[in-house]
Amino acid sequence: MDKRLRNRGIVIAVVTLTSLVMMFGPWNKPKGVAKTAKDFFVPARLKQNLGENIKLGLDLRGGTHLVMQVQVEEALKGLCDGSQQKVEAELKKEGIAFKSVKVPTSTQVMVETENANDHAKIQEKLASEFTGDWDAKTTGNSVTWTLKNSSAAVYRKQATEQAKTIIEQRINAFGLVEPILQLTGREEDHMILLQMPGVDNPERVKALIKGDSKLELKAVDGTLHPTREAALAALGGQEPGDKQILPVKQKKSQTTTTATPIEQGFYVVEKAPIVSGIDLRNAQAIPNQQGIGYQINFQLKPAAAEKFGTWTGAHIGTQLAIVLNNEIESAPTIQGQISDSGQITGNFTKEDAEDLSLVLRSGALPAGLKYLEERTVGPSLGADSIRQGIIASLVGLGLVVFFMLFYYKFSGVNAVLA
């Protein structure tokens, strides 16, 4: 045989063998799964390897297509609500009389005064809060700050990008394979596209994406009250500005589908939290130490841990409310100083505990999400496309081989092998 033909044959064989090994080898197995010799020879394993190495998109594998819109006005409203609380605190600190502080729109903060002569003083004292992003206007007995359109547009864009980042963290932790997440449409529409190939439980993923969990640790003032009215009576019939009444969450039994009351009632707690969800360093779902359901263990960031340790050290023997979404999960008594860790118990299922810990780790969305479009592509459509593609490839290959052999006779064999 000609030496050049032999060398070409060797090169073709090596390239072909390498390609087959790359396609059918166990190169993308989950972490912790060891590779064995059977992974290279057993037909079932080879088929599994091929599926792990070649990632099929939504059109071939099936899955869910979502288009979401970030409700950016909620983010602006939250910004103004935060300014409202700071304004009230600053005016009280400076001893400036005022009737009320309102948020009339999502981009406005208004202070109603008792004396119009205080307007200049109020604007001076609040200059650090309302910087160049705001326009101030006085009318009658009120001062109104309005967020500039250019600044509002920047905040809306930031809210959209932050929402996309948090969604990405959540779906990555959920373990989705090759999801597509990107901004879509016009910038002013604030829309996000998400495609999830192979998702068999889209409702859970949707709930996880949109879910928002607000964790707060608050000081308990008093004992458990049987009703909200009883708690309000303990406060003299009116809820003060620095306290709030929260219900104890109704627990569910792990063996029944009906809610089983474990410790129902209401607590009076301090409105300002000692630490909150933004202070979390980590959160993990683990089996409950009592053997029933799951619980969430969490760790705090260093600065929050120091603050929490100081507070718990000074309040040994009092109760601490663990508040999740404005419901008290538990209110344990502090037995000693606690620094950087804690736990949330509540007879959670494994799935609920994992989802909650994931949401706590990723942080709260800056604004709500609205689903504008949802399409589910069945895997049968993808299977049909794959089957038709294979048939077309084989037919095309057969026609090429037939033509080469018919036209070039024996010489066509070399071309076919190449």
Secondary structure, DSSP 8 states (H G I E B T S, - for coil): --HHHHHHHHHHHHHHHHHHHHHHS--S--TT----GGGGT-HHHHHHHHHHHS---HHHH-EEEEEEEE-HHHHHHHHHHHHHHHHHHHHHHHT--EEEEE--STTEEEEEES-GGGHHHHHHHTTTTS-TTEEEEEETTEEEEEE-HHHHHHHHHHHHHHHHHHHHHHHHHHT-SS-EEEEES-GGG-EEEEEEET-S-HHHHHHHHH----EEEEEB-S--BSSHHHHHHHTTSS--TTEEEEEB---B-SS-SSB--SS--EEEEESS-SEEGGGEEEEEEEE-TTSSSEEEEEEE-HHHHHHHHHHHHH-TTSBEEEEETTEEEE--B--S---SEEEEEEEE-HHHHHHHHHHHHH---SS-EEEEEEEEE-HHHHHHHHHHHHHHHHHHHHHHHHHHHHHHTTHHHHHHH-
